[in-house]
């Protein structure tokens, strides 16, 4: 119990090391420290679930199975960066997609946003007359479901009122989204592996979404080395499904590289890691904001890190509240970006 568990794999972090160490930047303290990959992007019990004193390590075990194949996957991406187009073996391509789905699902941001995503889903379900989560997953009685429906029809909202529920809810949300995210990355994402003219850091939210580079798409970026950036392009709206395993190679322009560099710096919740010390991270973060990059704020990053250490020992409780109380609940976990 309470083992040191990573949300970004050491297999990936070691690609940013020199003589077995990398540089870690603390966002709150604005300082750098040379550390081992063992001490970066991890926390004791980060992926475990503790319910009624019983520890569940199934998520960490599943993550480890995906991580086992990463060296082969990263080697294939390195080779693909030197070609216009490469058809990867299916197992390699799918390992890449599973890994991206994992690190997206276990990231500090996904964990912080899980309660918000959960109650927004409940609100949407009630709007559409759907009650599978309430009935099948949470096992609420029919009388309680009818109460939620009536109150929702009067403009009320549902929030969670239990204590210590963050890890449990994040696990529920992970289960609900993991397969969907894999499918999105596997069948609806166009991947490019790019050489970069400048060295990139990697943030604690490793798979970074850049909201301004393509208005008609969601664009993800994952540094897989100081000068290699994996980009995933997902078109908004109706999408064409493809079973291809093609990844394109390319080179970022200096302007593109600078934007990604600054955005990755800004995306960090608590930590950045890089091969070398970056002279002025606050300035890079400021430049990203000027260029229109913005990320939703996590209200309490420390609570996110420690959520797996909390013993959840009560049924998940839901309560009907006003819209004002609903917004207050949402903003206790995540808030809009700083302007």
N, C-alpha and C positions, 0 to 999 in steps of 0.2 A: 504493500500500500504506500502511496505518496512517493512513488519513484519520480525522478526528474524526466518529464515527458516533453518532447518537442512538438511544436506545431509547424515548424519548417525543418525539413530533414537535415541531419548532419551530412548525409551524402551530398546534398546540394551546398551546404555551407562550406564544406571542405574545399569546394572549387574556388572559394574566395580567400583561401589561406596562403600564407607565406611561412614556410618552416613550421607548419602545423598550427599556426595561430592567425587570427584575423583581428580587425579593428572594430570595436563596438562603440556606437555613439548613443548616449543617453539623452533623449529629447528634453526631459524635464530639467536635467542638470547641465545641459550643453557642454558635455565633455566626452572625451574618447578614452578607451582602455583596451590594451592588447589582451585578448582572451582566447581560450580554446573554443572550438565550435560546440563543445559540450555545454557551455555556459551562455549560449545565445539562443534566443527565441524558444525558450522553454520555461517550465515552472513545475514544481512538485505537484503531482496529481492533476496536471492540466487536462488530460484526456479521460481520466477515470470518472466513473459515476458512483457516488456513495449514497445509498438509499437504505434507511433503517440499519445502518451499521455494516451493510454488505457492499463489498467493492466489486464493481463491474469493469473489467479491463478489455471488453470486446472491441471497443473502438481502437484502442492502441494496438491490439493484436492485428486487426484488419489493416490498419495503417502500415504496420511493419511488413505485411505481405506485399503491399504495393511498393514500398521502399526497397525491398530486396532486388527488384529488377531495374532500379533507377540508373546504376552505372552503365548498363547496356543502352538504356534510353538516351542518356546524355551523350554517350559516344556517337550514337546515330545522329543526334541533332548537330553535333559538331561537324560531322561529315556533310550533312545536308546544307549547312550554312555556306558551303563552297560551291553549291550547284544551284542552277536556276530553279529546278524542281526535282524532288526526290520522292519516290513512292516507298514509304517505310513498311516493313513487315507488320502485319496486323497486330501481333502481340506487342510490338514496340509502340506502335501508334496508340493502341488502347491503354497501355501502361501510362503513357503521357497523359491521356485524357482522365484516367482514374486518379492520377496524382494531382492534376489540376483541380478536379472535383473535391479531393480530400483537403488540400490546403485552403481552398476557398471555404469549405464547410467548417473547418476547425480554426479558422483565423480569429484573432481577437475581435475583429469587427463583426463577424458572423455570430460569434457567441454573444456579444453585447446587444446585437440587434434581434436575437432570437425571440425574446418575449414580445417585442413589437411586431415582428413578422407573424408570430403565433396569433396574437389578438386581432391583427388585421385580417388574417385568414378566417378567423371565427366571424368577424364582422361581415366579410364578403359572403361567407357561407349562409349566414342568417338572411342576408339580402336576397340570396338566390333560393332560399328555402331548403338548403342542404344542411344535414346534421350528422354526417358520418363521424367527424372528429368528436363531437359531444357524445354521441351515442356509442360508437364502437371503440374509439381509442380511450376516451376519458370515462366512459360508462356512467354517464349521468342518467338519472331516471327520466321517464317521459314527462312527468309533471314539471321537472326542473327545465327541461328543454322547451316546453310550452311557455314557461315563465320567461325564459330568455327571448323567445320569439315575440311575445306580447310587448315586453319592455323595449326590445329593439325597434318594433313597429312604432313606438312612441318617441323614438329619437335617442334612446339610451344606447350605451356601449358596454362591452364586457371587458373587464381587466382581471388580472390575477391578483389575489390577495394573500396567498400563502407566503411563508418565510423560507428563504434558502432554496428557491426553486430554479435559479439560473442555469445550473448545470443540467438539471433534468429537462428543462424546456429546450436548451440548446441541443441535447441529444435527440429529443423528439423532432426538432426542426432539421437536424442533420439527416435523420432517417428519411424524412419526407423529401428532402431536396437532393440528396446524394445521387440517386439514380437519374433524376432530372438533369442535374448539372453534367453528369457523365454523358448523357445522351446529347445535350447541347454541345459539349466540346467534341464529341465523337462524330456527330452527323450534321451539325449546323454551324461549325466554326471553321473559318479559313485560317490556317496557321502559316506563319512566316518566321524563320529563324534568321536574325539579323546580326551582322558584325556591327560593332559600335566604334566610332573614332575616339571615344572617351571611355574611361572606366566608369562602370555603373555600380552603385551600392545595391543592396537588397534590403527591403524594409520588413518589419514584423508582419505587415499585411502583404505577404510576398507576391501574390497574384494581384497586381494593381490594376484597377479599372480607371482609364483616363477618359473623362467625360466630354472633352472638347475636340478630340482629334477627328471625329467622324460623327456628325449630327444624326446620320441615319443608321448608326450602328453602335454597339457596345464594343469597346476595344480593351482587351486585357494585355498586360505585359508582365513577364516573369523573367528576371535576369537569371541565366543559368551559368554565368561566369562573368568576370569583370568586364569583358568586351563582347558578350553574347546576350542578346535579348530575344526572348521568344514572345511573339505577338499573336494574339488570337482575335479575329474579327468576326463578330456575330451581328448579322443584319437584323434590324428591328422590323417588327411587323411579320408578314407572312414570309416563311423561310423555305428554301429548297433543301430537302434532305439528301445527303450524299454519303455513300458508303466508301468513298475514296479514302486512301490513307496518305494523301499527298501533302508534303510540306515544302514550301518555297524558301529559297535562300535569298538574301539581300544584304544591303548595307544601309544603315541609317545616314541621312545627311547630317552635317553638324548641327543644323537647327532642330531636326527631329531628336537627335541624341540629347541635346541640351534640354529640350522639353521633357523627355522621359526622365532624365537625370533629376531635374527639379521636381517633377511630379512624384517620383519615387521617394525623394527626400521628404516631401510634404505628406505623403501617405503614411509615414511611420507614426504609430500611436505612441510607443514608448522607446523603441530602439531602431537603429539602423546598423547594418554590418557592411563592411567593405574591406577590400584588400589593403587599402592605404587610407590614412586619415584624410578626410575632406576638410579643407581649410575653414569654410564658413557655411555650415549647414543652415543656420537661420536665414542667411541671405538667399540661399538657393530656394528655401521654402517660400520666402517673400516673393521671389521672382515668379514662382509657380502661381501664386495667388494673383499677381498682376496679369498673368497670361490667361486667367480665367479658370484655373484648376482649383477645385474645391472638394473636400471630403467631409462627410458627415462625422460629427464629433462623438467620441465615446465619453460619457460622463464620468465613469469611474473605472479606469483601466485596471487598477489594483484589484477591484472586486472580480473583474473578468479573469484575471490570472489565478485567483484563489478559489474560483467557484467550485472546482472539483474537490476541494477539501471540506466543503460544507456538507454535512449529513442531512439529507432531505428525508424527514421522518413523518410527514403528514400527507393526507390526500391533497391533490392539486385543487385549490379552491378558486372559484370564479365568482365575481360579483358584478352587478349591473350598476353603472354610474352615469353621471352627466357627461356631456362632450368635453366640458372644461376639465373634469377629473381624468378623463381618458387622455387628453393632451398632456396633462401633468404626469401621468404614468409613463407615457411614451418618452417624454423629455427627461425622465429620471434615468433612462438608459442611453438614449442617443439624442442628439440635438442637431439642428441645421448647421452648416459650415459657418465659420466666421466670415463676415463680409470684409 
